[in-house]
């Protein structure tokens, strides 16, 4: 249960960091800024959805949970790579990587 909470908490932190980073990138900015904005929004949405799934009291089917966690892990790593190319986005990239690791760690606990 602790791993589940740790993962949900990492997802929440990542969603917050990505939403904040996306808000700094204007929709009419240069192409690189648009990519940061789109990836940040996508990552925030996926992390938020994953947190909600992890927080539900109803027991989810393990395969569905694995798929959600793998999706979140993948999107977080993609987003971190995009953030790596933009000065000032280091903390957001770190939050993405921490979330990806928390998802991987939690998946490892599933039987």
Secondary structure, DSSP 8 states (H G I E B T S, - for coil): -HHHHHHHHHHHHHHHHHHHHHHHS-TTS-HHHHHHHHHHHHHHHHHHHHHHHHH-SS---HHHHHHHHHHHHHHHHHHHHHHHTSTT-HHHHHHHHHHHHHHHHHHHH--
